[in-house]
Amino acid sequence: MSQLREKLRGVFGFPVTPFNRDLTLDLDSLEKNVDAMTHHPYCAIVAAGGTGEIYSMTPDESVQVVEVAVKATQSRMPVVAGVGYNAAIGADMARRMEKAGADALLVMPPYYINAPEHGWIDYYKAIANATGLPLSLYSRDWAAFTPDQVARLADAVPTLQIWKDGQGNIRMYQRIMAKLGDRLAWVGGLGDDCAGGYWSIGVQAFTSSISNISPAIALAIAEAGQTQNFTRLNQIMFEYVHPLYSLRDKLRGYEVSVMKELMELLDIPAGPARPPLCAVREDHKAELLKLANLFRHAKP
């Protein structure tokens, strides 16, 4: 497990899950996209994660997505598979993801938003006990933890190896990292636009939705962050990332919809997002076209 943790430095590629126009899985396009992504030096691929619309899919569909991702990577890099819902479904998914060839699991928050501490510890333990794979816990939305809670969770779940922050609370994340030290691998997971804050406190990797449309930009963000070149990092943010996230912030769900429609404009198959996510509105299409042109000619 420690060997895997050491590999996870730089950029996690975060492929979307392509759908056909009737919203069925487009596994051929997924295989093509993942194959293309894994020819770039990302540290891992995350299949059926948040950007991959895990909660719009059935567990069976998520397993199919991971099977295709594993096939497409051809062992070029680890595949991290999303699991979640509740303890029973999450444990069953964990077993099936391990059988499908995943190298680690990204555990989404439990379905119940007001669980007591012993309840959510039992949720993570159930998934951990179902598999020998290392776990990456995704701290997002209601799954927010104090440093002491993270320490107790790490004690209770020895296979917890990776912490993916989706809160964006840099103050709290830094305290968690100080409390746990090198017990876990620390990953920035809220968005490419938060990379500056994450790299400033010493994460070893970040998850990038921009990896779908511009490997060069995603890797340039990582290089600038790893070398602490914040002048360069801020330049990339100003030129490419902030314009993209300005549009993504205009409507809930756009973090997926905008990326998928940009991919289509850049001739990368993605298809529509599944409900309850919606398509980019007509009054935002001009801005979307400008972004497509920006990323088509990007030279970070």
C-alpha positions as a Markdown table, in Angstrom:
| # | Residue | x | y | z |
|---|---|---|---|---|
| 1 | Met | 0.0 | 0.0 | 0.0 |
| 2 | Ser | 2.8 | 2.4 | 0.8 |
| 3 | Gln | 4.2 | 1.8 | -2.7 |
| 4 | Leu | 0.9 | 2.9 | -4.2 |
| 5 | Arg | 0.8 | 6.0 | -2.0 |
| 6 | Glu | 4.2 | 7.0 | -3.3 |
| 7 | Lys | 3.1 | 6.7 | -6.9 |
| 8 | Leu | 0.2 | 9.1 | -6.3 |
| 9 | Arg | 2.0 | 12.4 | -7.0 |
| 10 | Gly | 1.0 | 15.0 | -9.5 |
| 11 | Val | -2.4 | 14.7 | -11.3 |
| 12 | Phe | -5.2 | 12.3 | -11.0 |
| 13 | Gly | -7.0 | 12.0 | -14.3 |
| 14 | Phe | -10.7 | 12.2 | -13.8 |
| 15 | Pro | -12.5 | 11.0 | -16.9 |
| 16 | Val | -16.2 | 11.7 | -17.4 |
| 17 | Thr | -18.5 | 8.8 | -18.1 |
| 18 | Pro | -19.7 | 9.2 | -21.7 |
| 19 | Phe | -23.4 | 8.5 | -22.4 |
| 20 | Asn | -25.2 | 8.0 | -25.6 |
| 21 | Arg | -28.0 | 10.4 | -26.5 |
| 22 | Asp | -30.5 | 8.0 | -24.9 |
| 23 | Leu | -28.4 | 8.2 | -21.8 |
| 24 | Thr | -27.1 | 4.6 | -22.0 |
| 25 | Leu | -23.4 | 4.0 | -21.3 |
| 26 | Asp | -21.1 | 4.7 | -24.2 |
| 27 | Leu | -18.4 | 2.3 | -23.2 |
| 28 | Asp | -16.5 | 2.5 | -26.6 |
| 29 | Ser | -16.0 | 6.2 | -26.1 |
| 30 | Leu | -15.0 | 5.7 | -22.5 |
| 31 | Glu | -12.3 | 3.2 | -23.6 |
| 32 | Lys | -11.1 | 5.6 | -26.2 |
| 33 | Asn | -10.9 | 8.5 | -23.8 |
| 34 | Val | -9.2 | 6.6 | -21.0 |
| 35 | Asp | -6.7 | 5.2 | -23.4 |
| 36 | Ala | -5.8 | 8.7 | -24.6 |
| 37 | Met | -5.6 | 10.1 | -21.0 |
| 38 | Thr | -3.2 | 7.3 | -19.9 |
| 39 | His | -0.7 | 8.2 | -22.5 |
| 40 | His | 0.0 | 11.3 | -20.4 |
| 41 | Pro | 1.9 | 11.1 | -17.1 |
| 42 | Tyr | -1.0 | 11.2 | -14.7 |
| 43 | Cys | -0.4 | 9.4 | -11.4 |
| 44 | Ala | -3.7 | 7.6 | -11.6 |
| 45 | Ile | -7.2 | 7.4 | -13.2 |
| 46 | Val | -10.4 | 7.7 | -11.2 |
| 47 | Ala | -13.2 | 5.8 | -12.8 |
| 48 | Ala | -16.9 | 6.3 | -11.7 |
| 49 | Gly | -16.1 | 9.2 | -9.4 |
| 50 | Gly | -18.0 | 12.4 | -8.9 |
| 51 | Thr | -17.1 | 13.9 | -12.3 |
| 52 | Gly | -17.8 | 10.4 | -13.6 |
| 53 | Glu | -21.5 | 10.8 | -12.4 |
| 54 | Ile | -21.3 | 7.8 | -10.0 |
| 55 | Tyr | -24.7 | 8.7 | -8.4 |
| 56 | Ser | -26.4 | 8.8 | -11.8 |
| 57 | Met | -25.4 | 5.2 | -12.4 |
| 58 | Thr | -26.4 | 1.8 | -11.0 |
| 59 | Pro | -23.7 | -0.1 | -9.2 |
| 60 | Asp | -23.7 | -2.5 | -12.1 |
| 61 | Glu | -23.0 | 0.3 | -14.5 |
| 62 | Ser | -20.2 | 1.6 | -12.2 |
| 63 | Val | -18.5 | -1.8 | -12.3 |
| 64 | Gln | -18.7 | -1.8 | -16.1 |
| 65 | Val | -17.1 | 1.6 | -16.2 |
| 66 | Val | -14.2 | 0.4 | -14.0 |
| 67 | Glu | -13.8 | -2.8 | -16.1 |
| 68 | Val | -13.4 | -0.7 | -19.2 |
| 69 | Ala | -11.1 | 1.8 | -17.5 |
| 70 | Val | -8.8 | -1.0 | -16.3 |
| 71 | Lys | -8.7 | -2.5 | -19.8 |
| 72 | Ala | -7.9 | 0.8 | -21.4 |
| 73 | Thr | -5.1 | 1.8 | -19.0 |
| 74 | Gln | -3.2 | -1.4 | -19.8 |
| 75 | Ser | -1.4 | -1.2 | -16.5 |
| 76 | Arg | 0.1 | 2.2 | -17.4 |
| 77 | Met | -1.2 | 3.7 | -14.1 |
| 78 | Pro | -3.4 | 2.7 | -11.2 |
| 79 | Val | -7.2 | 2.8 | -11.5 |
| 80 | Val | -9.1 | 4.2 | -8.5 |
| 81 | Ala | -12.8 | 3.0 | -8.5 |
| 82 | Gly | -15.7 | 5.0 | -6.9 |
| 83 | Val | -17.9 | 3.2 | -4.4 |
| 84 | Gly | -20.6 | 4.4 | -2.0 |
| 85 | Tyr | -24.4 | 4.6 | -1.3 |
| 86 | Asn | -24.7 | 2.6 | 1.9 |
| 87 | Ala | -22.6 | 0.0 | 3.8 |
| 88 | Ala | -24.1 | -3.0 | 2.1 |
| 89 | Ile | -24.0 | -1.6 | -1.4 |
| 90 | Gly | -20.6 | 0.0 | -0.9 |
| 91 | Ala | -19.2 | -3.3 | 0.4 |
| 92 | Asp | -20.6 | -5.2 | -2.5 |
| 93 | Met | -19.2 | -2.7 | -5.0 |
| 94 | Ala | -15.8 | -2.9 | -3.3 |
| 95 | Arg | -15.7 | -6.6 | -3.8 |
| 96 | Arg | -16.7 | -6.3 | -7.5 |
| 97 | Met | -14.3 | -3.4 | -8.1 |
| 98 | Glu | -11.4 | -5.4 | -6.8 |
| 99 | Lys | -12.5 | -8.3 | -9.1 |
| 100 | Ala | -12.7 | -5.9 | -12.0 |
| 101 | Gly | -9.0 | -5.0 | -11.5 |
| 102 | Ala | -9.1 | -1.7 | -9.5 |
| 103 | Asp | -6.0 | -0.7 | -7.6 |
| 104 | Ala | -7.8 | 1.4 | -4.9 |
| 105 | Leu | -11.2 | 2.6 | -4.0 |
| 106 | Leu | -12.6 | 6.2 | -3.8 |
| 107 | Val | -15.2 | 6.0 | -1.0 |
| 108 | Met | -18.0 | 8.5 | -1.4 |
| 109 | Pro | -19.8 | 9.9 | 1.6 |
| 110 | Pro | -22.6 | 7.7 | 3.0 |
| 111 | Tyr | -26.1 | 8.5 | 1.8 |
| 112 | Tyr | -27.3 | 9.6 | 5.3 |
| 113 | Ile | -26.2 | 13.2 | 6.0 |
| 114 | Asn | -26.7 | 13.2 | 9.8 |
| 115 | Ala | -25.1 | 10.0 | 10.8 |
| 116 | Pro | -23.3 | 9.9 | 14.3 |
| 117 | Glu | -19.6 | 9.4 | 14.3 |
| 118 | His | -19.8 | 5.6 | 15.2 |
| 119 | Gly | -22.3 | 5.2 | 12.3 |
| 120 | Trp | -20.1 | 6.6 | 9.6 |
| 121 | Ile | -17.0 | 4.8 | 11.0 |
| 122 | Asp | -19.0 | 1.6 | 10.6 |
| 123 | Tyr | -19.9 | 2.6 | 7.0 |
| 124 | Tyr | -16.2 | 3.0 | 6.1 |
| 125 | Lys | -15.2 | -0.2 | 8.0 |
| 126 | Ala | -17.8 | -2.3 | 6.2 |
| 127 | Ile | -16.4 | -1.2 | 2.8 |
| 128 | Ala | -12.8 | -1.7 | 4.0 |
| 129 | Asn | -13.5 | -5.2 | 5.4 |
| 130 | Ala | -15.0 | -6.3 | 2.1 |
| 131 | Thr | -11.8 | -5.9 | 0.2 |
| 132 | Gly | -8.0 | -5.9 | 0.4 |
| 133 | Leu | -7.7 | -2.7 | -1.6 |
| 134 | Pro | -6.5 | 0.6 | -0.1 |
| 135 | Leu | -9.2 | 3.2 | 0.5 |
| 136 | Ser | -9.2 | 6.9 | -0.5 |
| 137 | Leu | -11.9 | 8.7 | 1.5 |
| 138 | Tyr | -13.6 | 11.6 | -0.2 |
| 139 | Ser | -14.4 | 14.3 | 2.3 |
| 140 | Arg | -17.0 | 16.4 | 0.5 |
| 141 | Asp | -20.4 | 17.9 | 1.3 |
| 142 | Trp | -21.6 | 16.7 | 4.7 |
| 143 | Ala | -18.6 | 14.4 | 5.1 |
| 144 | Ala | -16.5 | 17.0 | 6.9 |
| 145 | Phe | -14.2 | 15.9 | 9.7 |
| 146 | Thr | -12.0 | 17.4 | 12.5 |
| 147 | Pro | -8.4 | 16.3 | 12.9 |
| 148 | Asp | -9.3 | 14.1 | 15.8 |
| 149 | Gln | -12.1 | 12.4 | 13.9 |
| 150 | Val | -9.7 | 11.7 | 11.0 |
| 151 | Ala | -7.2 | 10.2 | 13.4 |
| 152 | Arg | -9.9 | 7.9 | 15.0 |
| 153 | Leu | -11.0 | 6.9 | 11.5 |
| 154 | Ala | -7.5 | 6.0 | 10.4 |
| 155 | Asp | -7.1 | 3.9 | 13.6 |
| 156 | Ala | -10.4 | 2.1 | 12.9 |
| 157 | Val | -9.8 | 1.6 | 9.2 |
| 158 | Pro | -6.1 | 0.5 | 8.6 |
| 159 | Thr | -6.6 | 0.3 | 4.9 |
| 160 | Leu | -7.4 | 4.0 | 4.7 |
| 161 | Gln | -4.4 | 5.3 | 2.8 |
| 162 | Ile | -5.5 | 8.4 | 0.9 |
| 163 | Trp | -7.4 | 11.5 | 1.9 |
| 164 | Lys | -9.2 | 13.4 | -0.9 |
| 165 | Asp | -10.3 | 16.8 | 0.3 |
| 166 | Gly | -13.5 | 18.2 | -1.3 |
| 167 | Gln | -14.2 | 20.8 | 1.4 |
| 168 | Gly | -11.8 | 23.6 | 0.3 |
| 169 | Asn | -11.3 | 24.6 | 3.9 |
| 170 | Ile | -7.5 | 25.1 | 3.7 |
| 171 | Arg | -7.2 | 26.0 | 7.4 |
| 172 | Met | -8.9 | 22.8 | 8.5 |
| 173 | Tyr | -7.2 | 20.6 | 5.9 |
| 174 | Gln | -3.8 | 21.9 | 7.0 |
| 175 | Arg | -4.6 | 21.0 | 10.6 |
| 176 | Ile | -5.7 | 17.5 | 9.6 |
| 177 | Met | -2.5 | 17.0 | 7.7 |
| 178 | Ala | -0.5 | 18.2 | 10.7 |
| 179 | Lys | -2.3 | 15.8 | 13.0 |
| 180 | Leu | -1.9 | 12.7 | 10.8 |
| 181 | Gly | 1.5 | 13.5 | 9.2 |
| 182 | Asp | 2.6 | 10.8 | 6.7 |
| 183 | Arg | 0.0 | 8.3 | 7.8 |
| 184 | Leu | -2.1 | 9.2 | 4.7 |
| 185 | Ala | -1.4 | 10.5 | 1.2 |
| 186 | Trp | -2.9 | 14.0 | 0.9 |
| 187 | Val | -4.9 | 14.9 | -2.2 |
| 188 | Gly | -6.6 | 18.2 | -3.3 |
| 189 | Gly | -10.0 | 17.2 | -4.7 |
| 190 | Leu | -12.3 | 20.2 | -4.8 |
| 191 | Gly | -11.3 | 21.5 | -8.3 |
| 192 | Asp | -8.5 | 22.7 | -10.5 |
| 193 | Asp | -9.2 | 26.3 | -9.4 |
| 194 | Cys | -8.2 | 25.4 | -5.8 |
| 195 | Ala | -4.9 | 23.9 | -6.8 |
| 196 | Gly | -3.0 | 27.0 | -5.5 |
| 197 | Gly | -4.2 | 26.6 | -2.0 |
| 198 | Tyr | -3.8 | 22.9 | -2.0 |
| 199 | Trp | -0.2 | 23.0 | -3.2 |
| 200 | Ser | 0.7 | 25.8 | -0.8 |
| 201 | Ile | 0.0 | 23.4 | 2.2 |
| 202 | Gly | 1.9 | 20.5 | 0.8 |
| 203 | Val | -0.5 | 18.1 | -0.9 |
| 204 | Gln | 1.1 | 15.5 | -3.1 |
| 205 | Ala | -1.5 | 15.4 | -5.9 |
| 206 | Phe | -4.8 | 16.9 | -7.1 |
| 207 | Thr | -7.7 | 15.7 | -9.1 |
| 208 | Ser | -8.3 | 17.4 | -12.3 |
| 209 | Ser | -11.4 | 17.7 | -14.4 |
| 210 | Ile | -9.3 | 19.8 | -16.9 |
| 211 | Ser | -7.4 | 16.5 | -17.5 |
| 212 | Asn | -10.3 | 15.6 | -19.8 |
| 213 | Ile | -9.8 | 18.5 | -22.2 |
| 214 | Ser | -6.1 | 19.6 | -21.7 |
| 215 | Pro | -3.5 | 17.3 | -20.3 |
| 216 | Ala | -1.0 | 20.1 | -20.9 |
| 217 | Ile | -2.8 | 22.5 | -18.6 |
| 218 | Ala | -3.4 | 19.9 | -15.9 |
| 219 | Leu | 0.2 | 18.8 | -15.8 |
| 220 | Ala | 1.4 | 22.4 | -15.9 |
| 221 | Ile | -0.6 | 23.1 | -12.8 |
| 222 | Ala | 1.0 | 20.2 | -11.0 |
| 223 | Glu | 4.5 | 21.1 | -12.1 |
| 224 | Ala | 4.1 | 24.7 | -10.9 |
| 225 | Gly | 2.6 | 23.5 | -7.6 |
| 226 | Gln | 5.2 | 20.9 | -7.0 |
| 227 | Thr | 8.0 | 23.4 | -7.5 |
| 228 | Gln | 6.2 | 26.0 | -5.5 |
| 229 | Asn | 6.2 | 28.4 | -8.5 |
| 230 | Phe | 3.1 | 30.3 | -7.6 |
| 231 | Thr | 3.8 | 33.1 | -10.1 |
| 232 | Arg | 3.5 | 30.5 | -12.8 |
| 233 | Leu | 0.6 | 28.8 | -11.2 |
| 234 | Asn | -1.3 | 32.0 | -10.8 |
| 235 | Gln | -0.7 | 32.8 | -14.5 |
| 236 | Ile | -2.2 | 29.5 | -15.5 |
| 237 | Met | -5.2 | 30.1 | -13.2 |
| 238 | Phe | -5.8 | 33.6 | -14.6 |
| 239 | Glu | -5.4 | 32.6 | -18.3 |
| 240 | Tyr | -7.3 | 29.2 | -18.3 |
| 241 | Val | -8.8 | 28.0 | -15.1 |
| 242 | His | -10.7 | 31.0 | -13.8 |
| 243 | Pro | -12.5 | 31.6 | -17.1 |
| 244 | Leu | -13.6 | 28.0 | -17.1 |
| 245 | Tyr | -14.7 | 28.0 | -13.5 |
| 246 | Ser | -16.5 | 31.3 | -14.0 |
| 247 | Leu | -18.9 | 29.5 | -16.3 |
| 248 | Arg | -19.0 | 26.3 | -14.1 |
| 249 | Asp | -20.1 | 28.4 | -11.2 |
| 250 | Lys | -23.2 | 29.8 | -12.9 |
| 251 | Leu | -25.5 | 26.8 | -12.3 |
| 252 | Arg | -25.4 | 23.8 | -10.1 |
| 253 | Gly | -24.3 | 20.7 | -11.9 |
| 254 | Tyr | -22.3 | 22.7 | -14.5 |
| 255 | Glu | -19.1 | 21.1 | -13.1 |
| 256 | Val | -20.1 | 18.1 | -15.2 |
| 257 | Ser | -22.3 | 19.6 | -17.9 |
| 258 | Val | -19.8 | 22.2 | -18.9 |
| 259 | Met | -16.9 | 19.8 | -19.1 |
| 260 | Lys | -18.9 | 17.3 | -21.2 |
| 261 | Glu | -20.1 | 20.0 | -23.7 |
| 262 | Leu | -16.6 | 21.4 | -23.9 |
| 263 | Met | -15.3 | 17.9 | -24.7 |
| 264 | Glu | -17.8 | 17.5 | -27.5 |
| 265 | Leu | -16.8 | 20.9 | -29.0 |
| 266 | Leu | -13.2 | 19.7 | -28.9 |
| 267 | Asp | -14.1 | 16.4 | -30.6 |
| 268 | Ile | -13.7 | 14.3 | -27.5 |
| 269 | Pro | -16.8 | 12.1 | -27.1 |
| 270 | Ala | -18.7 | 12.7 | -23.8 |
| 271 | Gly | -22.4 | 12.9 | -24.6 |
| 272 | Pro | -25.0 | 14.5 | -22.3 |
| 273 | Ala | -25.1 | 14.5 | -18.5 |
| 274 | Arg | -27.8 | 12.5 | -16.8 |
| 275 | Pro | -30.6 | 14.1 | -14.8 |
| 276 | Pro | -30.8 | 15.8 | -12.4 |
| 277 | Leu | -27.9 | 17.5 | -14.1 |
| 278 | Cys | -28.9 | 19.6 | -17.1 |
| 279 | Ala | -27.4 | 20.8 | -20.4 |
| 280 | Val | -25.6 | 24.2 | -20.7 |
| 281 | Arg | -28.3 | 26.9 | -21.2 |
| 282 | Glu | -28.5 | 28.7 | -24.5 |
| 283 | Asp | -27.6 | 32.0 | -23.0 |
| 284 | His | -24.3 | 30.5 | -21.8 |
| 285 | Lys | -23.4 | 28.9 | -25.1 |
| 286 | Ala | -21.4 | 31.9 | -26.4 |
| 287 | Glu | -19.2 | 31.7 | -23.4 |
| 288 | Leu | -18.8 | 28.0 | -23.9 |
| 289 | Leu | -17.6 | 28.5 | -27.4 |
| 290 | Lys | -15.0 | 31.0 | -26.3 |
| 291 | Leu | -13.7 | 28.5 | -23.8 |
| 292 | Ala | -13.5 | 25.8 | -26.4 |
| 293 | Asn | -11.4 | 28.1 | -28.6 |
| 294 | Leu | -9.2 | 29.0 | -25.6 |
| 295 | Phe | -8.5 | 25.4 | -24.7 |
| 296 | Arg | -8.1 | 24.3 | -28.4 |
| 297 | His | -5.2 | 26.7 | -28.7 |
| 298 | Ala | -3.8 | 26.4 | -25.2 |
| 299 | Lys | -0.1 | 26.7 | -24.7 |
| 300 | Pro | 0.4 | 26.8 | -20.9 |
